[in-house]
Amino acid sequence: MPCLACKEENGCLLPLYLAELIPADHVAKAVNNIVDLLDIRNITSRVKVEGCQVQNLRMMLKILF
């Protein structure tokens, strides 16, 4: 079963966007870009097909870092 879609450019309930709240030179932007480049096939291949969809694994890694 595929992971839930997650896009940083999705709007919130408020008329704010997450990307606009983080300065361009913030370390979070670097972590975001680095995790996007990582090969995580080894992790995603272990996701079980049964049950509910899992959260986006790239986003979970970004939060962990």
N, CA, C, O and CB atoms as a CASP TS submission, in Angstrom:
PFRMAT TS
TARGET T0000
AUTHOR 0000-0000-0000
METHOD Language model
MODEL 1
PARENT N/A
ATOM      1  N   MET     1       0.855  -1.173   0.000  1.00  0.00           N
ATOM      2  CA  MET     1       0.000   0.000   0.000  1.00  0.00           C
ATOM      3  C   MET     1       0.899   1.233   0.000  1.00  0.00           C
ATOM      4  O   MET     1       1.833   1.300   0.799  1.00  0.00           O
ATOM      5  CB  MET     1      -0.971   0.000   1.228  1.00  0.00           C
ATOM      6  N   PRO     2       0.653   2.184  -0.846  1.00  0.00           N
ATOM      7  CA  PRO     2       1.512   3.361  -0.900  1.00  0.00           C
ATOM      8  C   PRO     2       1.343   4.247   0.328  1.00  0.00           C
ATOM      9  O   PRO     2       0.326   4.199   1.020  1.00  0.00           O
ATOM     10  CB  PRO     2       1.221   4.158  -2.154  1.00  0.00           C
ATOM     11  N   CYS     3       2.358   5.049   0.576  1.00  0.00           N
ATOM     12  CA  CYS     3       2.320   6.002   1.687  1.00  0.00           C
ATOM     13  C   CYS     3       1.393   7.158   1.350  1.00  0.00           C
ATOM     14  O   CYS     3       1.101   7.410   0.181  1.00  0.00           O
ATOM     15  CB  CYS     3       3.737   6.526   2.011  1.00  0.00           C
ATOM     16  N   LEU     4       0.933   7.857   2.374  1.00  0.00           N
ATOM     17  CA  LEU     4       0.126   9.048   2.176  1.00  0.00           C
ATOM     18  C   LEU     4       0.958  10.128   1.499  1.00  0.00           C
ATOM     19  O   LEU     4       2.150  10.256   1.779  1.00  0.00           O
ATOM     20  CB  LEU     4      -0.437   9.554   3.515  1.00  0.00           C
ATOM     21  N   ALA     5       0.360  10.886   0.635  1.00  0.00           N
ATOM     22  CA  ALA     5       1.068  11.967  -0.052  1.00  0.00           C
ATOM     23  C   ALA     5       1.350  13.097   0.925  1.00  0.00           C
ATOM     24  O   ALA     5       0.543  13.384   1.809  1.00  0.00           O
ATOM     25  CB  ALA     5       0.249  12.487  -1.259  1.00  0.00           C
ATOM     26  N   CYS     6       2.485  13.723   0.760  1.00  0.00           N
ATOM     27  CA  CYS     6       2.856  14.837   1.623  1.00  0.00           C
ATOM     28  C   CYS     6       3.631  15.845   0.797  1.00  0.00           C
ATOM     29  O   CYS     6       4.666  15.521   0.215  1.00  0.00           O
ATOM     30  CB  CYS     6       3.689  14.356   2.844  1.00  0.00           C
ATOM     31  N   LYS     7       3.128  17.067   0.751  1.00  0.00           N
ATOM     32  CA  LYS     7       3.799  18.123  -0.001  1.00  0.00           C
ATOM     33  C   LYS     7       3.915  19.341   0.893  1.00  0.00           C
ATOM     34  O   LYS     7       2.929  19.796   1.472  1.00  0.00           O
ATOM     35  CB  LYS     7       3.034  18.464  -1.316  1.00  0.00           C
ATOM     36  N   GLU     8       5.134  19.870   1.001  1.00  0.00           N
ATOM     37  CA  GLU     8       5.363  21.036   1.842  1.00  0.00           C
ATOM     38  C   GLU     8       4.612  22.258   1.339  1.00  0.00           C
ATOM     39  O   GLU     8       4.308  23.161   2.120  1.00  0.00           O
ATOM     40  CB  GLU     8       6.840  21.337   1.918  1.00  0.00           C
ATOM     41  N   GLU     9       4.306  22.301   0.032  1.00  0.00           N
ATOM     42  CA  GLU     9       3.635  23.473  -0.512  1.00  0.00           C
ATOM     43  C   GLU     9       2.121  23.435  -0.339  1.00  0.00           C
ATOM     44  O   GLU     9       1.433  24.363  -0.765  1.00  0.00           O
ATOM     45  CB  GLU     9       3.967  23.611  -1.965  1.00  0.00           C
ATOM     46  N   ASN    10       1.591  22.383   0.277  1.00  0.00           N
ATOM     47  CA  ASN    10       0.150  22.342   0.551  1.00  0.00           C
ATOM     48  C   ASN    10      -0.206  23.414   1.574  1.00  0.00           C
ATOM     49  O   ASN    10       0.522  23.619   2.544  1.00  0.00           O
ATOM     50  CB  ASN    10      -0.279  20.937   1.063  1.00  0.00           C
ATOM     51  N   GLY    11      -1.303  24.080   1.360  1.00  0.00           N
ATOM     52  CA  GLY    11      -1.743  25.127   2.271  1.00  0.00           C
ATOM     53  C   GLY    11      -2.283  24.557   3.574  1.00  0.00           C
ATOM     54  O   GLY    11      -2.659  23.387   3.651  1.00  0.00           O
ATOM     55  N   CYS    12      -2.311  25.391   4.578  1.00  0.00           N
ATOM     56  CA  CYS    12      -2.863  25.005   5.875  1.00  0.00           C
ATOM     57  C   CYS    12      -4.287  25.534   5.982  1.00  0.00           C
ATOM     58  O   CYS    12      -4.810  26.110   5.029  1.00  0.00           O
ATOM     59  CB  CYS    12      -1.983  25.542   7.043  1.00  0.00           C
ATOM     60  N   LEU    13      -4.905  25.344   7.121  1.00  0.00           N
ATOM     61  CA  LEU    13      -6.230  25.903   7.334  1.00  0.00           C
ATOM     62  C   LEU    13      -6.178  27.431   7.324  1.00  0.00           C
ATOM     63  O   LEU    13      -7.122  28.099   6.904  1.00  0.00           O
ATOM     64  CB  LEU    13      -6.818  25.397   8.657  1.00  0.00           C
ATOM     65  N   LEU    14      -5.069  27.955   7.789  1.00  0.00           N
ATOM     66  CA  LEU    14      -4.857  29.394   7.738  1.00  0.00           C
ATOM     67  C   LEU    14      -4.260  29.733   6.378  1.00  0.00           C
ATOM     68  O   LEU    14      -3.712  28.850   5.718  1.00  0.00           O
ATOM     69  CB  LEU    14      -3.929  29.877   8.903  1.00  0.00           C
ATOM     70  N   PRO    15      -4.348  30.956   5.952  1.00  0.00           N
ATOM     71  CA  PRO    15      -3.778  31.297   4.638  1.00  0.00           C
ATOM     72  C   PRO    15      -2.256  31.420   4.668  1.00  0.00           C
ATOM     73  O   PRO    15      -1.696  32.344   4.077  1.00  0.00           O
ATOM     74  CB  PRO    15      -4.377  32.600   4.138  1.00  0.00           C
ATOM     75  N   LEU    16      -1.587  30.496   5.350  1.00  0.00           N
ATOM     76  CA  LEU    16      -0.131  30.491   5.457  1.00  0.00           C
ATOM     77  C   LEU    16       0.418  29.231   4.805  1.00  0.00           C
ATOM     78  O   LEU    16      -0.264  28.208   4.739  1.00  0.00           O
ATOM     79  CB  LEU    16       0.318  30.583   6.939  1.00  0.00           C
ATOM     80  N   TYR    17       1.633  29.310   4.333  1.00  0.00           N
ATOM     81  CA  TYR    17       2.310  28.152   3.779  1.00  0.00           C
ATOM     82  C   TYR    17       3.569  27.901   4.584  1.00  0.00           C
ATOM     83  O   TYR    17       4.294  28.838   4.921  1.00  0.00           O
ATOM     84  CB  TYR    17       2.638  28.354   2.277  1.00  0.00           C
ATOM     85  N   LEU    18       3.829  26.653   4.891  1.00  0.00           N
ATOM     86  CA  LEU    18       4.966  26.286   5.717  1.00  0.00           C
ATOM     87  C   LEU    18       6.270  26.832   5.139  1.00  0.00           C
ATOM     88  O   LEU    18       7.120  27.320   5.883  1.00  0.00           O
ATOM     89  CB  LEU    18       5.046  24.772   5.857  1.00  0.00           C
ATOM     90  N   ALA    19       6.431  26.754   3.837  1.00  0.00           N
ATOM     91  CA  ALA    19       7.660  27.226   3.192  1.00  0.00           C
ATOM     92  C   ALA    19       7.883  28.721   3.427  1.00  0.00           C
ATOM     93  O   ALA    19       9.028  29.169   3.489  1.00  0.00           O
ATOM     94  CB  ALA    19       7.612  26.937   1.689  1.00  0.00           C
ATOM     95  N   GLU    20       6.818  29.488   3.558  1.00  0.00           N
ATOM     96  CA  GLU    20       6.953  30.929   3.784  1.00  0.00           C
ATOM     97  C   GLU    20       7.361  31.258   5.216  1.00  0.00           C
ATOM     98  O   GLU    20       7.895  32.338   5.471  1.00  0.00           O
ATOM     99  CB  GLU    20       5.649  31.628   3.456  1.00  0.00           C
ATOM    100  N   LEU    21       7.120  30.352   6.145  1.00  0.00           N
ATOM    101  CA  LEU    21       7.431  30.605   7.551  1.00  0.00           C
ATOM    102  C   LEU    21       8.893  30.330   7.888  1.00  0.00           C
ATOM    103  O   LEU    21       9.383  30.786   8.921  1.00  0.00           O
ATOM    104  CB  LEU    21       6.544  29.761   8.432  1.00  0.00           C
ATOM    105  N   ILE    22       9.597  29.587   7.024  1.00  0.00           N
ATOM    106  CA  ILE    22      10.983  29.206   7.288  1.00  0.00           C
ATOM    107  C   ILE    22      11.897  30.065   6.416  1.00  0.00           C
ATOM    108  O   ILE    22      11.731  30.094   5.197  1.00  0.00           O
ATOM    109  CB  ILE    22      11.213  27.681   7.013  1.00  0.00           C
ATOM    110  N   PRO    23      12.861  30.764   7.022  1.00  0.00           N
ATOM    111  CA  PRO    23      13.784  31.592   6.240  1.00  0.00           C
ATOM    112  C   PRO    23      14.581  30.739   5.243  1.00  0.00           C
ATOM    113  O   PRO    23      14.822  29.556   5.487  1.00  0.00           O
ATOM    114  CB  PRO    23      14.747  32.350   7.177  1.00  0.00           C
ATOM    115  N   ALA    24      14.982  31.336   4.136  1.00  0.00           N
ATOM    116  CA  ALA    24      15.684  30.616   3.070  1.00  0.00           C
ATOM    117  C   ALA    24      17.012  30.024   3.536  1.00  0.00           C
ATOM    118  O   ALA    24      17.442  28.998   3.010  1.00  0.00           O
ATOM    119  CB  ALA    24      15.929  31.542   1.896  1.00  0.00           C
ATOM    120  N   ASP    25      17.670  30.652   4.515  1.00  0.00           N
ATOM    121  CA  ASP    25      18.975  30.169   4.979  1.00  0.00           C
ATOM    122  C   ASP    25      18.881  29.286   6.230  1.00  0.00           C
ATOM    123  O   ASP    25      19.901  29.012   6.862  1.00  0.00           O
ATOM    124  CB  ASP    25      19.881  31.350   5.263  1.00  0.00           C
ATOM    125  N   HIS    26      17.692  28.844   6.592  1.00  0.00           N
ATOM    126  CA  HIS    26      17.495  28.009   7.781  1.00  0.00           C
ATOM    127  C   HIS    26      17.973  26.585   7.504  1.00  0.00           C
ATOM    128  O   HIS    26      17.861  26.095   6.380  1.00  0.00           O
ATOM    129  CB  HIS    26      16.003  28.005   8.209  1.00  0.00           C
ATOM    130  N   VAL    27      18.509  25.923   8.535  1.00  0.00           N
ATOM    131  CA  VAL    27      19.028  24.562   8.401  1.00  0.00           C
ATOM    132  C   VAL    27      17.922  23.576   7.996  1.00  0.00           C
ATOM    133  O   VAL    27      18.210  22.549   7.382  1.00  0.00           O
ATOM    134  CB  VAL    27      19.677  24.113   9.719  1.00  0.00           C
ATOM    135  N   ALA    28      16.677  23.876   8.330  1.00  0.00           N
ATOM    136  CA  ALA    28      15.571  22.994   7.968  1.00  0.00           C
ATOM    137  C   ALA    28      15.440  22.857   6.447  1.00  0.00           C
ATOM    138  O   ALA    28      15.071  21.793   5.950  1.00  0.00           O
ATOM    139  CB  ALA    28      14.262  23.520   8.563  1.00  0.00           C
ATOM    140  N   LYS    29      15.739  23.917   5.718  1.00  0.00           N
ATOM    141  CA  LYS    29      15.692  23.864   4.252  1.00  0.00           C
ATOM    142  C   LYS    29      16.768  22.918   3.727  1.00  0.00           C
ATOM    143  O   LYS    29      16.529  22.174   2.775  1.00  0.00           O
ATOM    144  CB  LYS    29      15.876  25.279   3.645  1.00  0.00           C
ATOM    145  N   ALA    30      17.953  22.941   4.343  1.00  0.00           N
ATOM    146  CA  ALA    30      19.040  22.044   3.934  1.00  0.00           C
ATOM    147  C   ALA    30      18.676  20.593   4.233  1.00  0.00           C
ATOM    148  O   ALA    30      18.894  19.713   3.399  1.00  0.00           O
ATOM    149  CB  ALA    30      20.355  22.422   4.650  1.00  0.00           C
ATOM    150  N   VAL    31      18.122  20.340   5.420  1.00  0.00           N
ATOM    151  CA  VAL    31      17.696  18.980   5.775  1.00  0.00           C
ATOM    152  C   VAL    31      16.633  18.499   4.799  1.00  0.00           C
ATOM    153  O   VAL    31      16.677  17.353   4.350  1.00  0.00           O
ATOM    154  CB  VAL    31      17.156  18.930   7.228  1.00  0.00           C
ATOM    155  N   ASN    32      15.689  19.352   4.470  1.00  0.00           N
ATOM    156  CA  ASN    32      14.628  19.018   3.522  1.00  0.00           C
ATOM    157  C   ASN    32      15.232  18.584   2.183  1.00  0.00           C
ATOM    158  O   ASN    32      14.842  17.557   1.628  1.00  0.00           O
ATOM    159  CB  ASN    32      13.678  20.226   3.321  1.00  0.00           C
ATOM    160  N   ASN    33      16.175  19.360   1.671  1.00  0.00           N
ATOM    161  CA  ASN    33      16.786  19.046   0.389  1.00  0.00           C
ATOM    162  C   ASN    33      17.624  17.767   0.440  1.00  0.00           C
ATOM    163  O   ASN    33      17.603  16.975  -0.502  1.00  0.00           O
ATOM    164  CB  ASN    33      17.644  20.204  -0.066  1.00  0.00           C
ATOM    165  N   ILE    34      18.354  17.566   1.528  1.00  0.00           N
ATOM    166  CA  ILE    34      19.204  16.378   1.655  1.00  0.00           C
ATOM    167  C   ILE    34      18.357  15.113   1.745  1.00  0.00           C
ATOM    168  O   ILE    34      18.655  14.124   1.076  1.00  0.00           O
ATOM    169  CB  ILE    34      20.113  16.494   2.891  1.00  0.00           C
ATOM    170  N   VAL    35      17.309  15.131   2.559  1.00  0.00           N
ATOM    171  CA  VAL    35      16.451  13.953   2.698  1.00  0.00           C
ATOM    172  C   VAL    35      15.749  13.645   1.377  1.00  0.00           C
ATOM    173  O   VAL    35      15.527  12.478   1.054  1.00  0.00           O
ATOM    174  CB  VAL    35      15.411  14.169   3.819  1.00  0.00           C
ATOM    175  N   ASP    36      15.402  14.671   0.617  1.00  0.00           N
ATOM    176  CA  ASP    36      14.790  14.443  -0.692  1.00  0.00           C
ATOM    177  C   ASP    36      15.739  13.711  -1.641  1.00  0.00           C
ATOM    178  O   ASP    36      15.286  13.016  -2.550  1.00  0.00           O
ATOM    179  CB  ASP    36      14.362  15.772  -1.309  1.00  0.00           C
ATOM    180  N   LEU    37      17.043  13.859  -1.442  1.00  0.00           N
ATOM    181  CA  LEU    37      18.030  13.208  -2.302  1.00  0.00           C
ATOM    182  C   LEU    37      18.397  11.793  -1.845  1.00  0.00           C
ATOM    183  O   LEU    37      18.985  11.031  -2.613  1.00  0.00           O
ATOM    184  CB  LEU    37      19.275  14.051  -2.364  1.00  0.00           C
ATOM    185  N   LEU    38      18.057  11.435  -0.604  1.00  0.00           N
ATOM    186  CA  LEU    38      18.421  10.120  -0.070  1.00  0.00           C
ATOM    187  C   LEU    38      17.689   8.989  -0.791  1.00  0.00           C
ATOM    188  O   LEU    38      16.530   9.124  -1.182  1.00  0.00           O
ATOM    189  CB  LEU    38      18.120  10.060   1.425  1.00  0.00           C
ATOM    190  N   ASP    39      18.388   7.886  -0.952  1.00  0.00           N
ATOM    191  CA  ASP    39      17.789   6.674  -1.500  1.00  0.00           C
ATOM    192  C   ASP    39      17.210   5.885  -0.324  1.00  0.00           C
ATOM    193  O   ASP    39      17.955   5.286   0.451  1.00  0.00           O
ATOM    194  CB  ASP    39      18.843   5.816  -2.314  1.00  0.00           C
ATOM    195  N   ILE    40      15.879   5.889  -0.194  1.00  0.00           N
ATOM    196  CA  ILE    40      15.249   5.218   0.948  1.00  0.00           C
ATOM    197  C   ILE    40      14.474   3.968   0.511  1.00  0.00           C
ATOM    198  O   ILE    40      13.547   3.532   1.193  1.00  0.00           O
ATOM    199  CB  ILE    40      14.307   6.189   1.675  1.00  0.00           C
ATOM    200  N   ARG    41      14.864   3.402  -0.627  1.00  0.00           N
ATOM    201  CA  ARG    41      14.177   2.200  -1.108  1.00  0.00           C
ATOM    202  C   ARG    41      14.271   1.046  -0.118  1.00  0.00           C
ATOM    203  O   ARG    41      13.347   0.238  -0.020  1.00  0.00           O
ATOM    204  CB  ARG    41      14.753   1.771  -2.446  1.00  0.00           C
ATOM    205  N   ASN    42      15.369   0.962   0.612  1.00  0.00           N
ATOM    206  CA  ASN    42      15.530  -0.100   1.602  1.00  0.00           C
ATOM    207  C   ASN    42      14.478   0.024   2.708  1.00  0.00           C
ATOM    208  O   ASN    42      13.999  -0.985   3.226  1.00  0.00           O
ATOM    209  CB  ASN    42      16.946  -0.058   2.206  1.00  0.00           C
ATOM    210  N   ILE    43      14.128   1.241   3.061  1.00  0.00           N
ATOM    211  CA  ILE    43      13.114   1.469   4.094  1.00  0.00           C
ATOM    212  C   ILE    43      11.715   1.265   3.525  1.00  0.00           C
ATOM    213  O   ILE    43      10.889   0.582   4.130  1.00  0.00           O
ATOM    214  CB  ILE    43      13.248   2.885   4.683  1.00  0.00           C
ATOM    215  N   THR    44      11.452   1.853   2.371  1.00  0.00           N
ATOM    216  CA  THR    44      10.105   1.783   1.797  1.00  0.00           C
ATOM    217  C   THR    44       9.738   0.374   1.347  1.00  0.00           C
ATOM    218  O   THR    44       8.555   0.042   1.265  1.00  0.00           O
ATOM    219  CB  THR    44       9.991   2.736   0.624  1.00  0.00           C
ATOM    220  N   SER    45      10.725  -0.450   1.056  1.00  0.00           N
ATOM    221  CA  SER    45      10.424  -1.819   0.637  1.00  0.00           C
ATOM    222  C   SER    45       9.902  -2.669   1.795  1.00  0.00           C
ATOM    223  O   SER    45       9.331  -3.735   1.569  1.00  0.00           O
ATOM    224  CB  SER    45      11.667  -2.467   0.040  1.00  0.00           C
ATOM    225  N   ARG    46      10.089  -2.217   3.009  1.00  0.00           N
ATOM    226  CA  ARG    46       9.645  -2.967   4.194  1.00  0.00           C
ATOM    227  C   ARG    46       8.246  -2.574   4.666  1.00  0.00           C
ATOM    228  O   ARG    46       7.743  -3.133   5.641  1.00  0.00           O
ATOM    229  CB  ARG    46      10.626  -2.760   5.326  1.00  0.00           C
ATOM    230  N   VAL    47       7.620  -1.629   3.990  1.00  0.00           N
ATOM    231  CA  VAL    47       6.276  -1.190   4.370  1.00  0.00           C
ATOM    232  C   VAL    47       5.288  -2.306   4.051  1.00  0.00           C
ATOM    233  O   VAL    47       5.260  -2.820   2.932  1.00  0.00           O
ATOM    234  CB  VAL    47       5.882   0.132   3.632  1.00  0.00           C
ATOM    235  N   LYS    48       4.484  -2.673   5.035  1.00  0.00           N
ATOM    236  CA  LYS    48       3.500  -3.739   4.836  1.00  0.00           C
ATOM    237  C   LYS    48       2.306  -3.224   4.049  1.00  0.00           C
ATOM    238  O   LYS    48       1.948  -2.049   4.135  1.00  0.00           O
ATOM    239  CB  LYS    48       3.038  -4.311   6.187  1.00  0.00           C
ATOM    240  N   VAL    49       1.703  -4.107   3.290  1.00  0.00           N
ATOM    241  CA  VAL    49       0.588  -3.745   2.430  1.00  0.00           C
ATOM    242  C   VAL    49      -0.725  -3.754   3.203  1.00  0.00           C
ATOM    243  O   VAL    49      -1.700  -3.151   2.755  1.00  0.00           O
ATOM    244  CB  VAL    49       0.507  -4.693   1.241  1.00  0.00           C
ATOM    245  N   GLU    50      -0.775  -4.414   4.335  1.00  0.00           N
ATOM    246  CA  GLU    50      -2.021  -4.551   5.098  1.00  0.00           C
ATOM    247  C   GLU    50      -2.286  -3.327   5.964  1.00  0.00           C
ATOM    248  O   GLU    50      -1.372  -2.573   6.298  1.00  0.00           O
ATOM    249  CB  GLU    50      -1.973  -5.802   5.972  1.00  0.00           C
ATOM    250  N   GLY    51      -3.526  -3.151   6.314  1.00  0.00           N
ATOM    251  CA  GLY    51      -3.907  -2.110   7.260  1.00  0.00           C
ATOM    252  C   GLY    51      -3.987  -0.728   6.652  1.00  0.00           C
ATOM    253  O   GLY    51      -4.135  -0.572   5.440  1.00  0.00           O
ATOM    254  N   CYS    52      -3.885   0.273   7.510  1.00  0.00           N
ATOM    255  CA  CYS    52      -3.996   1.670   7.087  1.00  0.00           C
ATOM    256  C   CYS    52      -2.725   2.117   6.373  1.00  0.00           C
ATOM    257  O   CYS    52      -1.661   1.516   6.523  1.00  0.00           O
ATOM    258  CB  CYS    52      -4.274   2.582   8.298  1.00  0.00           C
ATOM    259  N   GLN    53      -2.865   3.184   5.593  1.00  0.00           N
ATOM    260  CA  GLN    53      -1.693   3.762   4.957  1.00  0.00           C
ATOM    261  C   GLN    53      -0.769   4.336   6.018  1.00  0.00           C
ATOM    262  O   GLN    53      -1.219   4.874   7.030  1.00  0.00           O
ATOM    263  CB  GLN    53      -2.096   4.846   3.941  1.00  0.00           C
ATOM    264  N   VAL    54       0.523   4.215   5.772  1.00  0.00           N
ATOM    265  CA  VAL    54       1.501   4.774   6.702  1.00  0.00           C
ATOM    266  C   VAL    54       1.755   6.232   6.330  1.00  0.00           C
ATOM    267  O   VAL    54       1.463   6.668   5.217  1.00  0.00           O
ATOM    268  CB  VAL    54       2.830   3.954   6.682  1.00  0.00           C
ATOM    269  N   GLN    55       2.299   6.964   7.276  1.00  0.00           N
ATOM    270  CA  GLN    55       2.668   8.349   6.999  1.00  0.00           C
ATOM    271  C   GLN    55       3.808   8.366   5.992  1.00  0.00           C
ATOM    272  O   GLN    55       4.505   7.365   5.825  1.00  0.00           O
ATOM    273  CB  GLN    55       3.071   9.095   8.303  1.00  0.00           C
ATOM    274  N   ASN    56       4.001   9.483   5.330  1.00  0.00           N
ATOM    275  CA  ASN    56       5.060   9.623   4.350  1.00  0.00           C
ATOM    276  C   ASN    56       6.410   9.427   5.040  1.00  0.00           C
ATOM    277  O   ASN    56       6.745  10.148   5.980  1.00  0.00           O
ATOM    278  CB  ASN    56       4.987  11.005   3.649  1.00  0.00           C
ATOM    279  N   LEU    57       7.176   8.451   4.569  1.00  0.00           N
ATOM    280  CA  LEU    57       8.418   8.094   5.248  1.00  0.00           C
ATOM    281  C   LEU    57       9.495   9.174   5.097  1.00  0.00           C
ATOM    282  O   LEU    57      10.309   9.363   6.001  1.00  0.00           O
ATOM    283  CB  LEU    57       8.938   6.773   4.709  1.00  0.00           C
ATOM    284  N   ARG    58       9.508   9.869   3.984  1.00  0.00           N
ATOM    285  CA  ARG    58      10.467  10.981   3.843  1.00  0.00           C
ATOM    286  C   ARG    58      10.171  12.075   4.863  1.00  0.00           C
ATOM    287  O   ARG    58      11.089  12.632   5.465  1.00  0.00           O
ATOM    288  CB  ARG    58      10.421  11.567   2.408  1.00  0.00           C
ATOM    289  N   MET    59       8.893  12.382   5.055  1.00  0.00           N
ATOM    290  CA  MET    59       8.533  13.414   6.022  1.00  0.00           C
ATOM    291  C   MET    59       8.910  12.969   7.436  1.00  0.00           C
ATOM    292  O   MET    59       9.366  13.784   8.237  1.00  0.00           O
ATOM    293  CB  MET    59       7.023  13.732   5.941  1.00  0.00           C
ATOM    294  N   MET    60       8.727  11.700   7.744  1.00  0.00           N
ATOM    295  CA  MET    60       9.096  11.188   9.055  1.00  0.00           C
ATOM    296  C   MET    60      10.617  11.309   9.271  1.00  0.00           C
ATOM    297  O   MET    60      11.060  11.641  10.370  1.00  0.00           O
ATOM    298  CB  MET    60       8.639   9.717   9.204  1.00  0.00           C
ATOM    299  N   LEU    61      11.407  11.042   8.233  1.00  0.00           N
ATOM    300  CA  LEU    61      12.858  11.211   8.335  1.00  0.00           C
ATOM    301  C   LEU    61      13.241  12.677   8.552  1.00  0.00           C
ATOM    302  O   LEU    61      14.146  12.987   9.327  1.00  0.00           O
ATOM    303  CB  LEU    61      13.542  10.674   7.074  1.00  0.00           C
ATOM    304  N   LYS    62      12.542  13.563   7.859  1.00  0.00           N
ATOM    305  CA  LYS    62      12.821  14.989   8.004  1.00  0.00           C
ATOM    306  C   LYS    62      12.542  15.445   9.434  1.00  0.00           C
ATOM    307  O   LYS    62      13.305  16.225  10.004  1.00  0.00           O
ATOM    308  CB  LYS    62      11.980  15.808   7.007  1.00  0.00           C
ATOM    309  N   ILE    63      11.460  14.961  10.000  1.00  0.00           N
ATOM    310  CA  ILE    63      11.127  15.299  11.390  1.00  0.00           C
ATOM    311  C   ILE    63      12.166  14.719  12.335  1.00  0.00           C
ATOM    312  O   ILE    63      12.573  15.382  13.288  1.00  0.00           O
ATOM    313  CB  ILE    63       9.719  14.779  11.761  1.00  0.00           C
ATOM    314  N   LEU    64      12.599  13.490  12.082  1.00  0.00           N
ATOM    315  CA  LEU    64      13.596  12.843  12.927  1.00  0.00           C
ATOM    316  C   LEU    64      14.919  13.600  12.913  1.00  0.00           C
ATOM    317  O   LEU    64      15.549  13.793  13.953  1.00  0.00           O
ATOM    318  CB  LEU    64      13.815  11.405  12.476  1.00  0.00           C
ATOM    319  N   PHE    65      15.330  14.024  11.722  1.00  0.00           N
ATOM    320  CA  PHE    65      16.588  14.791  11.625  1.00  0.00           C
ATOM    321  C   PHE    65      16.419  16.166  12.239  1.00  0.00           C
ATOM    322  O   PHE    65      17.363  16.956  12.253  1.00  0.00           O
ATOM    323  CB  PHE    65      17.040  14.924  10.155  1.00  0.00           C
TER
END
